Amino acid sequence: MPAATPADLNPELGTPVSAIETPALVVDLDVMERNVEAYAAFARRNDCRLRSHVKTHKTPDIARYQDERTGGGIACQTLGEAEVMAYNGLTDIYLSYMVVGRQKLRRAAHLATKLDRFAVTVDHPTHVESLQEATAERDATVGVVVEIDTGLGRTGIDPEEGDVVGLAESVAARSNLRFDGLLAYEAQVKSQAETEADYRRLCHEAMDEAGRVVERIEAADIDVPEVRAGGTATSWYSGTHPAVTEINPGMYPFNDVGEIRARPWAVSTEDCAATVLTDVISVPGADQVVVDAGSKSLSMDGPHAPVPRDRDDIAYANASEEHGWVDTSASGESFAVGDRLEFVVPHVCTTVNLHDVLVGVRDGHVEDVWAVQARGKVK
């Protein structure tokens, strides 16, 4: 193990937010808890399970908090994430991803023996054959969810031209596999919709297609116990469709600038729990300051810039790795080295992956500090 340095020391509980070393990724606990309850209440109203996707926060403590309030288990995007969650006490895990490669298949089969319930995703007969072989070796049972492509064009069987029924039959015929239903991920709606009416229409069209696939599989005498769908933006609409039994949103506890831009009628900066605290390190001119949070602290993998928290007179204008340029030309304030600024993150999933810890704050003080234990677990 490498030797710890002072930079590894986390803020003590009770530390004022003003004393947290920057750059720091902080979580407003009141906002996070409000967001979790809003989605849990939605799921209850619509009689669908909320299985929270933990790829956003990658933190077992938050995953347990979500699971305790929903009872729906969790979803992961990598086998490494699932292992972290399992070894921290989560017992019902869905891996919304394909397991490929001999060593990963062995890991998946081993993980299945440690959990109350474990499921993975497939969209090809090779996935089914290799999963059966690996689970048989360990005398394990793994749930299998067949993904259909509802228009995203990424993974999933074409519901019209692909042999979805044949793949479901293949799963159901295997002694160590359990057919758990369908994944119908409709993320394309987020880039296509401009209004709430668009979201509702496009999500329901995608779920109508999923419903037709269910009918075809059930006509072959195979029960389809689950239809899983929904990201943070689309869950509100897909989750009202009668075919959907489970939603898998991930960003919803935190939200980010991308969610604000996608659904401005529903999400504002007040709904964004995760922000990066920064300090002004340089004041090169009257209309600009430089902060200590650049692209290594605020992920710049999308089209959006960080948004100032609780103010509209400054703008995050540019970034290098450890520097952020902030335009202050619209502000009447005089800025000085050491001033503190706070920004809502552009893309929270990839921003969390840049940080070792999340700092939970309430009423201006540190209430919790979480290690981002699944950070970097891409295998």
C-alpha positions in Angstrom: 0.0 0.0 0.0 1.3 3.5 -0.8 2.1 5.7 2.1 -0.7 8.2 3.0 0.0 11.9 2.7 -1.7 14.9 4.1 -3.7 15.2 0.9 -5.4 11.9 1.7 -6.9 13.2 4.9 -10.6 13.7 4.6 -12.5 16.6 6.4 -13.5 15.7 9.9 -17.2 15.4 10.7 -18.6 18.7 11.8 -16.1 20.7 9.7 -17.7 23.9 8.3 -18.2 23.8 4.6 -16.1 27.0 4.4 -13.1 25.0 5.8 -13.2 22.1 3.3 -10.1 21.9 1.2 -10.8 22.4 -2.5 -11.5 21.2 -5.1 -14.0 19.0 -3.3 -17.1 17.2 -4.5 -19.8 17.8 -2.0 -23.3 16.4 -1.7 -26.2 18.4 -0.2 -27.8 15.6 1.9 -31.2 17.4 2.2 -31.4 17.7 -1.6 -30.2 14.1 -2.2 -32.8 12.7 0.3 -35.5 14.7 -1.3 -34.7 13.4 -4.7 -34.6 9.8 -3.6 -38.0 10.1 -1.9 -39.5 11.8 -5.0 -38.5 8.8 -7.2 -39.5 6.3 -4.6 -42.9 7.9 -4.3 -43.3 7.9 -8.1 -42.6 4.2 -8.2 -45.1 3.5 -5.4 -47.8 5.5 -7.2 -47.2 3.6 -10.4 -46.8 0.2 -8.9 -43.4 -0.4 -10.4 -40.1 -1.3 -8.7 -37.4 1.3 -8.3 -34.0 -0.5 -8.7 -31.5 2.4 -8.4 -28.6 2.3 -10.8 -25.4 3.0 -8.7 -23.0 3.7 -11.5 -23.5 7.4 -10.8 -22.3 7.6 -7.2 -20.4 4.3 -7.0 -20.7 4.4 -3.2 -22.0 1.4 -1.2 -23.4 3.6 1.7 -25.6 5.5 -0.7 -26.6 2.3 -2.5 -27.8 0.9 0.8 -29.6 4.1 1.6 -31.5 3.8 -1.7 -32.2 0.1 -1.3 -33.6 0.5 2.2 -36.1 3.1 1.0 -37.2 1.2 -2.1 -36.6 -2.5 -1.5 -35.9 -2.9 -5.2 -32.3 -3.9 -5.1 -29.7 -2.1 -7.2 -28.3 -2.0 -10.7 -24.6 -1.8 -11.7 -23.0 -1.2 -15.1 -19.7 -3.1 -14.6 -18.9 -6.4 -12.9 -16.4 -4.6 -10.8 -19.0 -2.2 -9.5 -21.3 -5.2 -8.7 -18.4 -6.9 -6.7 -17.8 -3.8 -4.7 -21.5 -3.5 -3.8 -21.8 -7.2 -3.0 -18.8 -7.2 -0.7 -20.4 -4.2 1.1 -23.6 -6.1 1.9 -25.9 -5.4 -1.1 -27.7 -8.7 -1.9 -29.9 -8.1 -4.9 -27.9 -6.9 -7.9 -28.7 -6.5 -11.6 -25.8 -6.0 -14.0 -27.3 -4.1 -16.9 -24.3 -5.1 -19.1 -23.0 -8.1 -21.0 -20.4 -10.4 -19.4 -17.8 -11.4 -21.9 -14.5 -13.3 -21.5 -13.6 -16.4 -19.5 -12.3 -14.7 -16.4 -15.3 -12.3 -16.1 -17.7 -15.2 -16.6 -16.0 -17.0 -13.7 -16.2 -13.9 -11.6 -19.9 -13.5 -12.4 -20.7 -17.1 -11.5 -18.7 -16.7 -8.3 -20.6 -13.5 -7.4 -23.9 -15.3 -8.0 -23.0 -17.8 -5.2 -22.6 -14.8 -2.8 -25.9 -13.0 -3.5 -29.5 -13.6 -2.8 -30.3 -12.6 -6.4 -28.0 -11.7 -9.3 -28.9 -11.1 -12.9 -27.0 -10.0 -16.0 -27.9 -8.8 -19.5 -27.6 -10.6 -22.9 -28.4 -9.8 -26.5 -26.7 -12.7 -28.3 -26.8 -16.5 -28.2 -23.0 -16.6 -27.4 -23.8 -14.8 -24.1 -26.3 -17.5 -23.1 -24.0 -20.4 -24.0 -21.0 -19.0 -22.1 -23.1 -18.0 -19.1 -24.5 -21.5 -18.8 -21.1 -23.1 -19.0 -19.6 -20.8 -16.3 -22.6 -21.1 -13.9 -22.7 -24.9 -14.3 -19.1 -25.1 -13.2 -20.0 -23.3 -10.0 -23.4 -24.8 -9.5 -24.7 -21.3 -9.5 -27.9 -19.7 -10.8 -27.9 -16.4 -12.7 -30.9 -14.4 -13.8 -30.8 -13.3 -17.5 -32.4 -10.2 -18.9 -32.6 -10.0 -22.7 -32.0 -6.4 -24.0 -34.0 -5.1 -26.9 -33.0 -2.0 -28.9 -35.8 0.5 -28.6 -34.0 3.0 -30.8 -30.7 3.9 -29.1 -28.7 1.9 -31.6 -26.2 0.7 -29.0 -26.8 -2.8 -27.7 -29.9 -5.0 -27.7 -31.7 -7.1 -30.2 -33.7 -5.4 -32.9 -37.3 -6.2 -31.7 -38.6 -6.6 -35.3 -35.7 -8.3 -37.2 -33.9 -10.1 -34.3 -34.9 -13.5 -32.9 -35.9 -12.2 -29.4 -38.3 -15.2 -28.8 -35.5 -17.7 -29.8 -33.1 -16.0 -27.4 -35.7 -16.1 -24.5 -36.3 -19.8 -25.3 -32.6 -20.5 -25.2 -32.3 -18.9 -21.7 -35.4 -20.6 -20.4 -34.0 -24.0 -21.5 -30.7 -23.7 -19.6 -30.5 -25.4 -16.2 -28.4 -22.7 -14.5 -30.1 -19.7 -16.0 -33.3 -18.0 -15.0 -35.2 -15.9 -17.6 -35.9 -12.6 -15.8 -37.5 -10.7 -18.7 -36.5 -7.7 -20.8 -34.4 -4.6 -20.7 -35.9 -1.8 -22.9 -33.5 1.1 -22.3 -34.9 4.2 -24.1 -32.1 6.7 -23.6 -32.5 8.0 -27.1 -35.6 9.9 -26.0 -33.4 12.3 -23.9 -31.8 13.6 -27.1 -34.9 13.6 -29.2 -37.5 15.2 -26.9 -37.8 18.9 -26.5 -41.0 19.1 -24.4 -42.6 17.1 -21.7 -45.2 16.0 -24.2 -42.4 14.7 -26.4 -41.0 12.7 -23.5 -44.3 11.1 -22.7 -45.1 10.3 -26.3 -41.6 8.9 -27.2 -41.2 6.9 -24.0 -44.6 5.3 -24.5 -43.9 4.5 -28.1 -40.7 2.7 -27.0 -42.6 0.8 -24.2 -45.4 -0.1 -26.6 -42.8 -1.9 -28.7 -41.5 -3.6 -25.5 -45.1 -4.7 -24.8 -45.4 -6.2 -28.2 -42.2 -8.2 -27.6 -43.6 -9.5 -24.3 -46.7 -10.7 -26.1 -44.6 -12.6 -28.6 -42.5 -14.3 -25.9 -45.5 -15.2 -23.8 -47.2 -16.6 -26.9 -44.3 -19.1 -26.9 -45.3 -20.1 -23.4 -42.5 -18.3 -21.6 -43.4 -16.0 -18.8 -41.9 -12.5 -18.9 -41.6 -11.5 -15.2 -40.0 -8.1 -15.7 -39.7 -5.3 -18.2 -37.0 -2.9 -17.1 -36.6 0.6 -18.5 -35.9 4.2 -17.6 -33.0 6.5 -16.9 -33.3 9.5 -14.7 -35.1 11.6 -17.3 -37.2 9.0 -18.9 -38.4 7.0 -15.8 -41.1 9.6 -15.1 -42.8 8.7 -18.4 -41.8 5.1 -19.1 -42.7 4.2 -15.5 -46.3 5.0 -16.1 -46.6 2.5 -19.0 -48.5 -0.7 -18.1 -45.7 -2.9 -19.7 -43.0 -1.6 -17.4 -42.5 -3.3 -14.0 -39.1 -1.7 -13.0 -37.3 1.5 -13.5 -33.5 1.9 -13.2 -32.6 5.6 -12.9 -29.1 6.4 -11.8 -28.4 10.2 -11.7 -31.6 11.1 -9.8 -30.1 11.4 -6.3 -27.7 14.1 -7.5 -28.8 15.4 -10.9 -26.5 17.6 -12.9 -26.4 20.3 -15.6 -27.3 17.7 -18.3 -30.5 16.9 -16.5 -31.3 20.7 -16.1 -30.9 21.1 -19.9 -32.9 18.0 -20.7 -35.9 18.8 -18.5 -35.8 22.5 -17.4 -39.5 22.2 -16.4 -38.6 19.6 -13.8 -35.0 20.1 -12.7 -33.2 23.3 -11.6 -30.0 24.0 -9.7 -32.0 23.6 -6.5 -32.5 19.9 -7.4 -28.8 19.3 -7.9 -27.2 17.7 -4.8 -23.6 17.3 -6.1 -21.5 20.4 -6.5 -17.8 21.1 -6.7 -16.3 23.6 -4.3 -13.5 25.7 -5.7 -11.1 28.4 -4.5 -10.0 31.4 -6.6 -6.3 30.9 -7.1 -5.7 33.9 -9.4 -7.3 37.1 -10.5 -5.6 37.9 -13.8 -7.9 40.8 -14.8 -11.0 42.7 -13.9 -13.3 40.3 -15.8 -11.8 37.0 -15.0 -10.8 34.7 -12.1 -9.1 31.3 -12.2 -10.3 28.6 -9.8 -8.6 25.3 -8.8 -11.2 23.0 -10.4 -10.4 22.1 -14.0 -11.2 19.0 -16.1 -9.6 16.7 -13.5 -12.2 17.8 -11.0 -15.2 18.6 -13.2 -15.8 16.1 -16.0 -15.9 17.9 -19.4 -17.0 14.9 -21.4 -20.2 16.5 -22.7 -21.4 19.8 -24.2 -22.3 21.5 -21.0 -20.3 23.8 -18.8 -20.5 23.9 -15.0 -23.2 26.2 -13.7 -22.6 28.5 -10.7 -24.6 27.6 -7.6 -27.0 30.2 -6.3 -25.8 33.0 -8.6 -26.1 34.1 -12.2 -23.5 36.8 -12.5 -20.5 34.6 -13.3 -19.9 31.9 -15.9 -17.5 29.0 -16.1 -15.9 29.8 -19.4 -13.0 27.3 -20.0 -10.9 24.7 -18.4 -7.5 23.1 -18.5 -6.6 20.1 -16.3 -6.2 21.9 -13.0 -7.5 25.4 -13.8 -11.0 26.8 -14.5 -11.5 30.1 -16.2 -14.5 32.0 -14.8 -15.9 35.0 -16.5 -16.9 37.7 -14.0 -17.7 40.5 -16.4 -21.4 40.5 -15.5 -20.7 40.8 -11.8 -20.3 43.9 -9.8 -18.4 42.0 -7.1 -14.7 42.4 -6.6 -13.0 39.0 -6.4 -9.9 38.1 -4.5 -7.5 35.2 -4.2 -9.0 32.7 -1.7 -12.7 33.5 -2.5 -14.8 30.4 -2.7 -17.1 29.5 -5.6 -19.4 26.5 -6.1 -20.5 24.8 -9.3 -23.1 22.3 -10.3 -21.3 19.6 -12.2 -21.9 19.1 -16.0 -22.0 15.3 -15.9 -22.2 13.8 -12.4 -21.4 10.2 -13.3 -18.0 10.9 -14.8 -17.3 13.7 -12.3 -17.7 11.3 -9.3 -15.3 8.9 -11.0 -12.6 11.6 -10.7 -12.9 11.9 -6.9 -11.8 9.6 -4.1 -14.4 10.8 -1.6 -17.9 12.4 -1.6 -18.4 14.9 1.3 -22.0 14.9 2.6 -23.0 18.2 4.0 -26.0 19.5 5.9 -26.7 22.9 7.5 -23.3 24.2 6.5 -21.2 21.4 8.1 -19.8 18.0 7.1 -22.1 15.2 8.2 -20.7 12.3 6.3 -17.7 11.3 4.2 -17.9 8.4 1.7 -15.1 6.7 -0.1 -16.1 6.2 -3.8 -15.2 2.6 -3.6 -16.3 1.6 -7.1 -14.3 4.4 -8.7 -12.4 3.1 -11.7 -14.0 -0.3 -11.5 -14.4 -0.6 -15.3 -13.7 -4.3 -15.6 
